[in-house]
Amino acid sequence: VNILKSTFSDVNMKIKYACKANTNISVLKLMKTLGVELDVVSPQEIQLGLKAGFSPKQITFTSSGVSFDEIENSVENGVLVNIDNLPTLEKFGAKYGNTVPVMLRIRPNVVGGGNLKIMTGHKDSKFGIAIEQKDQILALVNKYNLDVVGLHQHTGSDIKDGQTFVDAAKVMLELAFSFPDLKYMDFGGGFKV
């Protein structure tokens, strides 16, 4: 954590711990003491994060094909929701309009990761809204006047080279021009240990 913080000390950066990696309450409390925030994938992980002392504002719920009641649970808990597909984005817009901020998980079509099972950003991956669906994303954002505060991508785990992050960042930064009120750019993906 300290290496990441010092490496990126000249930018406003947050580090998010993927709760699914290890949900042990002691690990979560350690992450909190290190100034790391939390990324969760279930209502149970939200509750663990809150129990570990994270505030709702320090938790992001990154959905992956979940039922809409999990999205609603996240909103009810005050957690920022990261939506990964167009049908869920449509439901979110219909229910919340621009009253609740939202992030969008984008699939940048960049290959990266230790093996195919942990590569999540390539064009055949189920994770995220395909970058080719940009027009459909923007149509829903405009239809419901959505308050898109962040863009997220996760290229994969066990990434061995920096070029993967650069390639994904190029896609995401180009897309960012379509969202003038962004507060967050989430460049997910795991470094090779």
Backbone as ProteinMPNN parsed JSONL, in Angstrom:
{"seq_chain_A": "VNILKSTFSDVNMKIKYACKANTNISVLKLMKTLGVELDVVSPQEIQLGLKAGFSPKQITFTSSGVSFDEIENSVENGVLVNIDNLPTLEKFGAKYGNTVPVMLRIRPNVVGGGNLKIMTGHKDSKFGIAIEQKDQILALVNKYNLDVVGLHQHTGSDIKDGQTFVDAAKVMLELAFSFPDLKYMDFGGGFKV", "coords_chain_A": {"N_chain_A": [[0.82, -1.186, 0.0], [1.888, 1.256, 0.836], [3.904, 1.6, -1.073], [2.381, 1.931, -3.423], [1.001, 4.282, -2.727], [3.146, 6.115, -2.45], [4.223, 6.026, -5.006], [2.236, 7.16, -6.56], [1.957, 9.686, -5.5], [1.641, 12.28, -6.38], [-0.87, 12.584, -7.447], [-4.448, 12.714, -7.007], [-5.489, 10.055, -5.509], [-7.246, 7.079, -4.732], [-7.03, 4.013, -3.034], [-8.535, 0.948, -3.473], [-9.567, -1.896, -1.758], [-10.237, -5.164, -2.784], [-12.753, -6.713, -1.442], [-13.608, -9.357, -1.762], [-11.295, -10.809, -2.014], [-10.322, -11.482, 0.496], [-12.271, -11.806, 3.162], [-11.915, -11.673, 5.863], [-12.467, -10.194, 8.956], [-10.432, -8.982, 10.418], [-8.489, -8.5, 8.477], [-9.873, -6.667, 6.908], [-10.157, -4.553, 8.746], [-7.452, -3.917, 9.041], [-6.871, -2.979, 6.456], [-8.424, -0.68, 6.495], [-7.071, 0.827, 8.463], [-4.797, 1.356, 7.046], [-5.611, 3.25, 5.318], [-6.985, 2.474, 3.097], [-9.744, 2.045, 0.902], [-12.87, 0.297, 0.201], [-13.961, -2.228, -2.084], [-16.778, -3.955, -2.937], [-18.783, -6.936, -3.596], [-21.198, -7.977, -2.866], [-24.21, -7.899, -0.798], [-23.604, -8.954, 1.708], [-20.864, -8.495, 1.937], [-20.925, -5.733, 2.037], [-22.048, -5.36, 4.573], [-20.033, -6.529, 6.147], [-17.959, -4.738, 5.626], [-18.999, -2.373, 6.749], [-19.153, -3.218, 9.393], [-16.463, -3.501, 9.913], [-15.723, -0.919, 10.145], [-15.693, 0.854, 8.019], [-17.037, 3.697, 6.378], [-20.161, 4.2, 4.63], [-19.559, 5.817, 2.42], [-17.005, 5.084, 1.808], [-17.144, 2.749, 0.506], [-17.58, 0.867, -2.432], [-19.92, -0.707, -4.459], [-19.525, -3.164, -6.701], [-21.218, -4.437, -9.184], [-21.934, -7.608, -10.722], [-23.713, -8.871, -12.825], [-25.82, -9.164, -10.986], [-28.905, -9.559, -9.067], [-31.527, -7.081, -9.155], [-32.365, -6.307, -6.646], [-30.109, -6.386, -5.074], [-28.723, -4.182, -5.96], [-30.514, -2.198, -5.118], [-30.309, -2.63, -2.349], [-27.698, -1.791, -1.908], [-27.875, 0.948, -2.534], [-29.679, 1.72, -0.535], [-28.027, 1.367, 1.662], [-26.309, 3.448, 1.337], [-24.122, 3.205, -0.291], [-21.894, 3.607, -3.023], [-22.836, 2.659, -6.258], [-21.715, 0.538, -8.83], [-22.363, -0.123, -12.019], [-22.753, -2.827, -14.321], [-24.017, -3.626, -16.704], [-26.292, -3.038, -19.449], [-29.189, -3.558, -19.195], [-29.529, -3.449, -16.375], [-28.65, -0.87, -15.892], [-30.686, 0.524, -17.173], [-32.885, -0.164, -15.501], [-31.977, 0.987, -13.137], [-31.903, 3.686, -13.841], [-34.653, 4.115, -14.362], [-35.712, 3.792, -11.819], [-34.232, 5.507, -10.066], [-33.401, 7.776, -11.459], [-31.75, 10.869, -11.623], [-31.231, 11.07, -8.954], [-29.563, 9.519, -7.433], [-26.135, 8.969, -7.326], [-24.029, 7.235, -9.718], [-21.759, 4.712, -10.891], [-20.116, 3.423, -13.834], [-19.29, 0.292, -15.056], [-17.002, -0.502, -17.39], [-16.111, -2.475, -20.205], [-13.077, -2.583, -21.601], [-11.967, -3.991, -23.716], [-9.334, -4.99, -23.601], [-6.636, -7.128, -23.321], [-5.396, -8.723, -20.516], [-3.702, -10.154, -17.753], [-2.969, -13.032, -15.696], [-3.869, -15.552, -16.64], [-6.42, -16.934, -18.836], [-8.734, -17.296, -17.27], [-8.683, -15.317, -15.363], [-8.655, -13.001, -16.725], [-10.387, -10.164, -17.364], [-11.073, -8.035, -18.966], [-11.112, -8.38, -21.712], [-12.496, -8.718, -25.098], [-14.306, -10.865, -25.182], [-15.14, -11.235, -22.64], [-17.44, -11.461, -19.89], [-17.661, -9.38, -18.172], [-18.625, -6.156, -17.441], [-19.798, -3.3, -19.368], [-19.634, -3.336, -22.796], [-17.277, -1.405, -24.581], [-17.995, -0.81, -27.164], [-20.648, -0.312, -26.952], [-21.092, 2.281, -26.392], [-22.798, 4.321, -27.467], [-25.331, 3.366, -26.735], [-25.089, 3.387, -23.978], [-24.823, 6.161, -23.512], [-27.291, 6.98, -24.464], [-29.055, 5.934, -22.53], [-28.104, 7.266, -20.272], [-28.751, 9.898, -20.946], [-31.544, 9.657, -21.309], [-32.496, 9.17, -18.717], [-31.287, 11.157, -17.34], [-28.983, 10.551, -15.823], [-26.755, 10.633, -13.033], [-23.766, 10.237, -13.549], [-20.938, 9.525, -11.93], [-18.568, 8.215, -12.038], [-16.24, 6.147, -13.868], [-15.366, 2.791, -14.438], [-13.046, 0.15, -14.828], [-11.858, -3.193, -15.118], [-9.19, -4.908, -15.872], [-7.983, -7.367, -15.387], [-6.49, -9.942, -13.315], [-3.287, -10.475, -11.761], [-1.539, -9.128, -13.462], [1.219, -8.619, -15.532], [2.592, -6.65, -16.911], [3.07, -3.137, -17.58], [1.938, -2.04, -19.849], [-0.595, -3.053, -20.326], [-2.201, -1.688, -18.459], [-1.856, 0.896, -19.45], [-2.997, 0.717, -22.015], [-5.695, 0.135, -21.375], [-6.278, 2.434, -19.907], [-6.159, 4.417, -21.893], [-8.462, 3.869, -23.425], [-10.445, 4.31, -21.482], [-10.011, 6.98, -20.712], [-10.548, 8.334, -23.071], [-13.278, 7.792, -23.296], [-14.145, 9.187, -21.085], [-14.474, 11.855, -21.817], [-17.084, 12.032, -22.594], [-18.516, 12.38, -20.321], [-18.975, 14.934, -18.484], [-19.132, 15.503, -15.738], [-17.643, 13.785, -14.173], [-16.175, 12.294, -11.275], [-14.586, 10.245, -10.557], [-12.182, 7.923, -11.784], [-11.752, 4.655, -12.211], [-9.281, 2.484, -12.256], [-9.138, -0.518, -12.324], [-7.671, -3.746, -11.57], [-5.273, -6.3, -11.064], [-1.957, -6.199, -9.853], [0.869, -8.224, -10.702], [2.19, -10.284, -8.241]], "CA_chain_A": [[0.0, 0.0, 0.0], [2.757, 2.432, 0.917], [4.582, 1.744, -2.367], [1.407, 2.532, -4.348], [0.753, 5.669, -2.323], [4.302, 6.96, -2.764], [4.385, 6.056, -6.459], [1.23, 8.054, -7.121], [1.763, 10.739, -4.497], [1.332, 13.574, -6.995], [-2.238, 12.591, -7.961], [-5.486, 12.428, -6.029], [-5.764, 8.658, -5.76], [-7.736, 6.207, -3.672], [-6.778, 2.59, -3.246], [-9.675, 0.145, -3.039], [-9.286, -3.307, -1.518], [-11.305, -6.057, -3.232], [-13.172, -7.468, -0.262], [-13.736, -10.777, -2.085], [-9.99, -11.46, -1.904], [-10.248, -12.045, 1.844], [-13.275, -11.079, 3.931], [-11.622, -11.737, 7.293], [-12.714, -8.878, 9.547], [-9.142, -8.399, 10.82], [-7.864, -7.993, 7.245], [-10.605, -5.46, 6.527], [-9.774, -3.495, 9.693], [-6.076, -3.53, 8.687], [-6.962, -2.143, 5.253], [-8.955, 0.621, 6.913], [-6.008, 1.576, 9.144], [-3.821, 1.749, 6.027], [-6.201, 4.29, 4.48], [-7.527, 1.858, 1.894], [-11.194, 1.927, 0.89], [-13.347, -1.057, -0.053], [-14.792, -2.583, -3.218], [-17.506, -5.157, -2.543], [-19.586, -7.546, -4.656], [-22.42, -8.569, -2.318], [-24.733, -7.241, 0.401], [-22.879, -9.469, 2.867], [-19.59, -7.78, 2.014], [-21.24, -4.377, 2.513], [-22.214, -5.438, 6.026], [-18.7, -6.763, 6.725], [-17.223, -3.477, 5.537], [-19.542, -1.463, 7.763], [-18.75, -3.757, 10.703], [-15.019, -3.256, 10.057], [-15.526, 0.502, 10.42], [-15.747, 1.693, 6.821], [-18.284, 4.436, 6.196], [-20.735, 3.873, 3.317], [-18.888, 6.593, 1.37], [-15.726, 4.44, 1.516], [-17.445, 1.44, -0.085], [-18.177, 0.814, -3.763], [-20.505, -2.002, -4.807], [-19.318, -3.453, -8.118], [-22.112, -5.542, -9.532], [-21.56, -8.48, -11.835], [-24.876, -9.668, -13.178], [-26.595, -9.452, -9.77], [-30.315, -9.184, -9.117], [-31.683, -5.658, -8.896], [-32.537, -6.053, -5.21], [-28.775, -6.115, -4.51], [-28.456, -2.778, -6.29], [-31.348, -1.423, -4.198], [-29.708, -2.77, -1.02], [-26.507, -0.941, -1.884], [-28.339, 2.33, -2.47], [-30.254, 1.903, 0.805], [-26.917, 1.439, 2.609], [-25.511, 4.639, 1.06], [-22.905, 2.767, -0.978], [-21.85, 3.948, -4.446], [-23.062, 1.485, -7.094], [-20.978, 0.443, -10.075], [-23.242, -0.982, -12.821], [-21.97, -3.537, -15.33], [-24.75, -4.051, -17.893], [-27.304, -2.071, -19.893], [-30.509, -3.74, -18.588], [-29.512, -2.957, -14.994], [-28.559, 0.581, -15.981], [-32.039, 0.969, -17.507], [-33.701, -0.272, -14.28], [-31.465, 1.982, -12.19], [-32.382, 4.981, -14.309], [-36.098, 4.199, -14.18], [-36.042, 3.896, -10.385], [-33.561, 6.58, -9.326], [-33.119, 8.972, -12.259], [-30.483, 11.5, -11.251], [-31.234, 11.3, -7.499], [-28.529, 8.684, -6.821], [-24.972, 8.879, -8.22], [-23.735, 5.887, -10.194], [-20.559, 4.478, -11.698], [-20.314, 2.477, -14.921], [-18.183, -0.634, -15.301], [-16.8, -0.6, -18.836], [-15.17, -3.488, -20.688], [-12.291, -1.838, -22.59], [-11.447, -4.899, -24.739], [-7.885, -5.07, -23.448], [-6.255, -8.421, -22.754], [-4.388, -8.632, -19.467], [-3.903, -11.055, -16.623], [-2.096, -14.207, -15.649], [-4.409, -16.594, -17.509], [-7.726, -16.561, -19.383], [-9.778, -17.299, -16.246], [-8.625, -14.094, -14.562], [-8.641, -11.855, -17.637], [-11.776, -9.705, -17.333], [-11.283, -6.852, -19.792], [-11.035, -8.669, -23.148], [-13.761, -8.554, -25.807], [-15.214, -11.985, -24.954], [-15.425, -11.31, -21.211], [-18.807, -11.094, -19.488], [-17.588, -8.33, -17.164], [-18.68, -4.772, -17.868], [-20.513, -2.898, -20.577], [-18.66, -3.249, -23.883], [-16.988, -0.052, -25.043], [-18.727, -0.62, -28.421], [-22.021, 0.075, -26.625], [-21.031, 3.661, -25.906], [-23.994, 5.068, -27.858], [-26.448, 2.877, -25.921], [-24.844, 3.906, -22.625], [-25.143, 7.591, -23.518], [-28.744, 7.131, -24.649], [-29.691, 5.7, -21.227], [-27.69, 8.361, -19.392], [-29.557, 11.063, -21.322], [-32.961, 9.354, -21.098], [-32.835, 9.262, -17.293], [-30.489, 12.226, -16.739], [-28.22, 9.875, -14.778], [-25.618, 11.315, -12.417], [-22.612, 9.334, -13.669], [-19.819, 10.155, -11.231], [-17.325, 7.482, -12.222], [-16.073, 5.059, -14.828], [-14.552, 1.723, -13.847], [-12.685, -1.007, -15.657], [-10.988, -4.171, -14.454], [-8.6, -5.655, -16.981], [-7.703, -8.735, -14.973], [-5.628, -10.117, -12.149], [-1.958, -11.047, -12.019], [-1.007, -8.442, -14.646], [2.681, -8.629, -15.466], [3.22, -5.535, -17.623], [2.397, -1.852, -17.47], [1.258, -1.675, -21.088], [-2.004, -3.407, -20.17], [-2.856, -0.571, -17.779], [-1.823, 2.049, -20.353], [-3.987, 0.488, -23.076], [-7.029, 0.291, -20.789], [-6.437, 3.843, -19.522], [-6.449, 5.182, -23.112], [-9.877, 3.658, -23.754], [-11.277, 4.93, -20.459], [-9.85, 8.435, -20.741], [-11.274, 8.82, -24.244], [-14.694, 7.735, -22.941], [-14.402, 10.186, -20.032], [-14.899, 13.111, -22.426], [-18.541, 12.008, -22.735], [-19.118, 12.546, -18.998], [-18.31, 16.138, -17.969], [-19.201, 15.646, -14.279], [-16.966, 12.664, -13.515], [-15.343, 12.517, -10.1], [-13.725, 9.082, -10.358], [-11.767, 6.991, -12.83], [-11.315, 3.479, -11.465], [-8.446, 1.64, -13.109], [-8.988, -1.783, -11.597], [-6.793, -4.779, -12.094], [-4.31, -6.694, -10.043], [-0.549, -6.323, -10.22], [1.548, -9.49, -10.427], [2.935, -10.245, -6.975]], "C_chain_A": [[0.868, 1.256, 0.0], [3.51, 2.677, -0.393], [3.642, 2.396, -3.379], [1.174, 3.993, -4.012], [1.92, 6.569, -2.692], [4.524, 7.078, -4.266], [3.44, 7.06, -7.1], [0.947, 9.232, -6.197], [1.363, 12.085, -5.102], [-0.058, 13.64, -7.627], [-3.214, 12.286, -6.824], [-5.978, 11.011, -6.288], [-6.302, 7.974, -4.509], [-7.359, 4.786, -4.04], [-7.975, 1.847, -2.674], [-9.232, -1.31, -2.896], [-10.486, -4.122, -1.982], [-11.654, -6.992, -2.09], [-13.229, -8.971, -0.541], [-12.41, -11.531, -1.979], [-9.809, -12.133, -0.547], [-11.173, -11.215, 2.731], [-13.049, -11.162, 5.44], [-11.701, -10.334, 7.892], [-11.417, -8.197, 9.976], [-8.398, -7.829, 9.623], [-8.546, -6.694, 6.828], [-10.246, -4.29, 7.446], [-8.354, -3.001, 9.405], [-6.096, -2.612, 7.466], [-7.449, -0.748, 5.613], [-7.873, 1.453, 7.59], [-4.937, 2.051, 8.17], [-4.363, 2.832, 5.094], [-6.754, 3.779, 3.17], [-9.05, 1.809, 2.012], [-11.577, 0.551, 0.388], [-14.184, -1.152, -1.32], [-15.448, -3.907, -2.872], [-18.37, -5.66, -3.689], [-20.875, -8.171, -4.143], [-22.92, -7.751, -1.13], [-24.008, -7.692, 1.673], [-21.537, -8.748, 3.038], [-19.805, -6.326, 2.433], [-21.32, -4.395, 4.035], [-20.881, -5.69, 6.729], [-17.88, -5.476, 6.724], [-17.691, -2.472, 6.579], [-19.123, -1.911, 9.161], [-17.262, -3.504, 10.972], [-14.711, -1.774, 10.261], [-15.5, 1.405, 9.209], [-17.071, 2.455, 6.82], [-18.852, 4.029, 4.835], [-20.029, 4.596, 2.17], [-17.532, 5.989, 0.981], [-15.903, 3.089, 0.827], [-18.074, 1.633, -1.461], [-18.673, -0.602, -4.003], [-20.354, -2.198, -6.309], [-20.134, -4.68, -8.484], [-21.544, -6.348, -10.69], [-22.735, -9.407, -12.103], [-25.748, -10.03, -11.977], [-28.059, -9.082, -9.97], [-30.458, -7.719, -8.695], [-31.879, -5.349, -7.418], [-31.189, -5.83, -4.518], [-28.344, -4.68, -4.805], [-29.228, -1.882, -5.32], [-30.783, -1.459, -2.779], [-28.495, -1.859, -0.884], [-26.884, 0.527, -1.749], [-28.891, 2.63, -1.074], [-29.17, 2.037, 1.873], [-25.998, 2.635, 2.36], [-24.2, 4.365, 0.353], [-22.992, 3.15, -2.453], [-21.937, 2.671, -5.277], [-22.332, 1.628, -8.421], [-21.73, -0.571, -10.945], [-22.509, -1.525, -14.045], [-22.738, -3.992, -16.56], [-25.884, -3.071, -18.197], [-28.692, -2.305, -19.296], [-30.574, -3.233, -17.14], [-29.419, -1.438, -14.974], [-29.931, 1.18, -16.299], [-32.933, 0.932, -16.263], [-33.295, 0.786, -13.26], [-31.991, 3.369, -12.564], [-33.868, 5.159, -14.073], [-36.474, 4.402, -12.718], [-35.483, 5.158, -9.74], [-33.34, 7.862, -10.126], [-31.773, 9.561, -11.888], [-30.401, 11.772, -9.746], [-30.151, 10.516, -6.77], [-27.338, 8.623, -7.789], [-24.673, 7.427, -8.581], [-22.391, 5.873, -10.926], [-20.906, 3.449, -12.768], [-19.072, 1.61, -15.078], [-18.117, -0.89, -16.8], [-15.824, -1.73, -19.144], [-14.375, -2.858, -21.829], [-11.751, -2.681, -23.745], [-9.922, -4.893, -24.784], [-7.57, -6.393, -22.758], [-5.173, -8.199, -21.707], [-4.727, -9.553, -18.325], [-3.057, -12.299, -16.769], [-2.56, -15.358, -16.511], [-5.839, -16.21, -17.889], [-8.816, -16.468, -18.314], [-9.787, -16.036, -15.403], [-8.422, -12.847, -15.42], [-10.088, -11.381, -17.793], [-12.066, -8.511, -18.236], [-11.271, -7.105, -21.284], [-12.431, -8.716, -23.778], [-14.755, -9.689, -25.595], [-15.59, -12.145, -23.478], [-16.863, -10.877, -20.923], [-18.824, -9.876, -18.57], [-17.606, -6.934, -17.777], [-19.484, -4.561, -19.132], [-19.471, -2.668, -21.67], [-18.502, -1.811, -24.356], [-17.715, 0.232, -26.361], [-20.176, -0.19, -28.186], [-22.097, 1.508, -26.081], [-22.305, 4.441, -26.236], [-25.207, 4.653, -27.031], [-26.311, 3.364, -24.471], [-25.295, 5.362, -22.561], [-26.636, 7.833, -23.696], [-29.47, 6.934, -23.318], [-29.352, 6.816, -20.24], [-28.536, 9.594, -19.677], [-31.039, 10.855, -21.038], [-33.368, 9.585, -19.645], [-32.065, 10.373, -16.566], [-29.628, 11.69, -15.588], [-27.035, 10.713, -14.312], [-24.433, 10.348, -12.399], [-21.399, 10.035, -13.073], [-18.505, 9.426, -11.445], [-17.404, 6.445, -13.315], [-15.088, 4.071, -14.23], [-14.21, 0.717, -14.933], [-11.798, -1.917, -14.831], [-10.452, -5.092, -15.526], [-8.345, -7.109, -16.629], [-6.818, -8.758, -13.75], [-4.296, -10.702, -12.588], [-1.329, -10.441, -13.273], [0.49, -8.239, -14.495], [3.337, -7.411, -16.096], [2.397, -4.267, -17.495], [1.608, -1.47, -18.701], [-0.234, -1.977, -21.028], [-2.772, -2.266, -19.525], [-2.92, 0.664, -18.681], [-2.889, 1.908, -21.437], [-5.412, 0.681, -22.559], [-7.288, 1.752, -20.431], [-6.768, 4.697, -20.744], [-7.925, 5.077, -23.485], [-10.759, 4.431, -22.776], [-11.194, 6.459, -20.494], [-10.549, 9.042, -21.958], [-12.776, 8.836, -23.958], [-15.065, 8.828, -21.94], [-14.869, 11.524, -20.604], [-16.414, 13.183, -22.604], [-19.266, 12.275, -21.418], [-18.451, 13.727, -18.288], [-18.291, 16.265, -16.446], [-18.535, 14.497, -13.529], [-16.166, 13.122, -12.309], [-14.293, 11.419, -9.97], [-13.417, 8.373, -11.672], [-11.146, 5.827, -12.08], [-10.579, 2.549, -12.421], [-8.147, 0.342, -12.382], [-8.089, -2.76, -12.315], [-5.709, -5.075, -11.078], [-2.903, -6.811, -10.571], [-0.038, -7.727, -9.902], [2.349, -9.337, -9.14], [4.363, -10.671, -7.232]], "O_chain_A": [[0.61, 2.2, -0.746], [3.729, 3.825, -0.779], [4.044, 3.302, -4.109], [1.152, 4.846, -4.9], [1.712, 7.672, -3.196], [4.967, 8.121, -4.746], [3.799, 7.732, -8.067], [-0.183, 9.715, -6.128], [0.807, 12.935, -4.407], [-0.398, 14.633, -8.271], [-2.849, 11.681, -5.817], [-6.792, 10.79, -7.184], [-5.874, 8.253, -3.389], [-7.369, 4.407, -5.211], [-8.38, 2.083, -1.536], [-8.607, -1.877, -3.793], [-11.623, -3.817, -1.622], [-10.93, -7.947, -1.811], [-12.932, -9.774, 0.343], [-12.401, -12.756, -1.867], [-9.221, -13.21, -0.449], [-10.887, -10.052, 3.015], [-13.916, -10.755, 6.213], [-11.075, -9.4, 7.39], [-11.309, -6.973, 9.907], [-7.746, -6.79, 9.734], [-7.88, -5.734, 6.44], [-10.054, -3.167, 6.979], [-8.079, -1.806, 9.512], [-5.415, -1.587, 7.447], [-6.942, 0.247, 5.094], [-7.761, 2.651, 7.329], [-4.248, 3.036, 8.434], [-3.663, 3.28, 4.186], [-6.969, 4.551, 2.235], [-9.585, 1.562, 3.093], [-10.703, -0.288, 0.168], [-15.007, -0.281, -1.602], [-14.762, -4.877, -2.55], [-18.66, -4.924, -4.632], [-21.58, -8.832, -4.906], [-22.156, -7.0, -0.524], [-23.823, -6.905, 2.601], [-21.133, -8.434, 4.157], [-18.956, -5.749, 3.113], [-20.73, -3.547, 4.705], [-20.626, -5.125, 7.793], [-17.193, -5.165, 7.697], [-16.878, -1.801, 7.215], [-18.78, -1.087, 10.009], [-16.855, -3.315, 12.118], [-13.564, -1.41, 10.522], [-15.304, 2.612, 9.349], [-18.103, 1.915, 7.217], [-18.106, 3.562, 3.974], [-19.913, 4.051, 1.072], [-16.973, 6.341, -0.058], [-14.93, 2.372, 0.593], [-18.978, 2.449, -1.636], [-17.95, -1.574, -3.783], [-20.975, -1.487, -7.099], [-19.784, -5.808, -8.139], [-20.784, -5.843, -11.517], [-22.754, -10.561, -11.674], [-26.353, -11.102, -11.959], [-28.411, -8.382, -10.919], [-29.617, -7.188, -7.97], [-31.587, -4.237, -6.98], [-31.129, -5.158, -3.488], [-27.678, -4.044, -3.988], [-28.676, -0.931, -4.768], [-30.776, -0.442, -2.085], [-28.301, -1.229, 0.156], [-26.294, 1.261, -0.956], [-28.597, 3.68, -0.501], [-29.361, 2.732, 2.871], [-25.019, 2.824, 3.082], [-23.279, 5.181, 0.388], [-24.054, 3.029, -3.063], [-21.202, 1.714, -5.033], [-22.334, 2.689, -9.045], [-21.731, -1.762, -10.633], [-21.76, -0.813, -14.713], [-22.167, -4.688, -17.4], [-26.369, -2.369, -17.31], [-29.34, -1.331, -18.913], [-31.579, -2.647, -16.736], [-30.041, -0.788, -14.134], [-30.295, 2.224, -15.757], [-33.66, 1.889, -15.997], [-34.14, 1.398, -12.606], [-32.461, 4.121, -11.711], [-34.307, 6.223, -13.637], [-37.44, 5.1, -12.411], [-36.172, 5.812, -8.957], [-33.114, 8.922, -9.543], [-30.768, 8.851, -11.84], [-29.603, 12.6, -9.306], [-29.849, 10.809, -5.613], [-27.514, 8.263, -8.953], [-25.02, 6.508, -7.84], [-21.955, 6.875, -11.492], [-21.869, 2.696, -12.628], [-17.956, 2.112, -15.215], [-19.051, -1.425, -17.398], [-14.835, -1.919, -18.436], [-14.922, -2.62, -22.906], [-11.137, -2.138, -24.664], [-9.309, -4.804, -25.848], [-8.168, -6.731, -21.736], [-4.155, -7.563, -21.981], [-5.894, -9.717, -17.967], [-2.503, -12.577, -17.832], [-1.731, -16.08, -17.066], [-6.402, -15.27, -17.328], [-9.728, -15.649, -18.435], [-10.804, -15.715, -14.787], [-8.065, -11.782, -14.918], [-10.927, -12.124, -18.302], [-13.196, -8.025, -18.267], [-11.403, -6.163, -22.064], [-13.433, -8.75, -23.064], [-15.951, -9.491, -25.81], [-16.286, -13.093, -23.115], [-17.425, -10.036, -21.625], [-19.899, -9.387, -18.222], [-16.711, -6.574, -18.541], [-19.805, -5.499, -19.861], [-18.533, -1.891, -21.485], [-19.487, -1.089, -24.511], [-18.024, 1.387, -26.654], [-20.854, 0.247, -29.117], [-23.052, 1.879, -25.398], [-22.836, 5.146, -25.379], [-26.024, 5.498, -26.666], [-27.302, 3.707, -23.827], [-26.052, 5.749, -21.67], [-27.184, 8.786, -23.14], [-30.397, 7.68, -23.005], [-30.205, 7.255, -19.47], [-28.991, 10.262, -18.749], [-31.718, 11.772, -20.577], [-34.439, 10.124, -19.368], [-32.168, 10.519, -15.348], [-29.554, 12.298, -14.52], [-26.399, 11.411, -15.102], [-24.135, 9.726, -11.379], [-20.894, 11.009, -13.631], [-17.444, 9.936, -11.084], [-18.474, 5.934, -13.647], [-14.105, 4.458, -13.598], [-15.001, 0.472, -15.844], [-11.074, -1.459, -13.947], [-11.169, -5.955, -16.032], [-8.478, -7.989, -17.48], [-6.444, -7.714, -13.216], [-4.189, -11.335, -13.638], [-0.672, -11.136, -14.049], [0.968, -7.754, -13.47], [4.515, -7.154, -15.851], [1.179, -4.316, -17.322], [0.691, -0.653, -18.613], [-1.044, -1.252, -21.605], [-3.86, -1.91, -19.977], [-3.914, 1.39, -18.678], [-3.601, 2.865, -21.742], [-6.237, 1.312, -23.219], [-8.395, 2.253, -20.629], [-7.583, 5.614, -20.643], [-8.561, 6.077, -23.819], [-11.698, 5.118, -23.18], [-12.203, 7.143, -20.324], [-11.084, 10.148, -21.877], [-13.47, 9.781, -24.333], [-16.187, 9.333, -21.96], [-15.593, 12.256, -19.93], [-16.97, 14.271, -22.748], [-20.492, 12.384, -21.397], [-17.47, 13.54, -17.569], [-17.513, 17.054, -15.91], [-18.842, 14.267, -12.36], [-15.559, 14.192, -12.316], [-13.244, 11.62, -9.358], [-14.273, 8.243, -12.547], [-10.135, 5.987, -11.396], [-11.186, 1.911, -13.282], [-7.04, 0.133, -11.886], [-7.789, -2.617, -13.5], [-5.286, -4.196, -10.326], [-2.666, -7.438, -11.604], [-0.477, -8.342, -8.931], [3.095, -8.372, -8.974], [5.171, -10.712, -6.304]]}, "name": "protein", "num_of_chains": 1, "seq": "VNILKSTFSDVNMKIKYACKANTNISVLKLMKTLGVELDVVSPQEIQLGLKAGFSPKQITFTSSGVSFDEIENSVENGVLVNIDNLPTLEKFGAKYGNTVPVMLRIRPNVVGGGNLKIMTGHKDSKFGIAIEQKDQILALVNKYNLDVVGLHQHTGSDIKDGQTFVDAAKVMLELAFSFPDLKYMDFGGGFKV"}
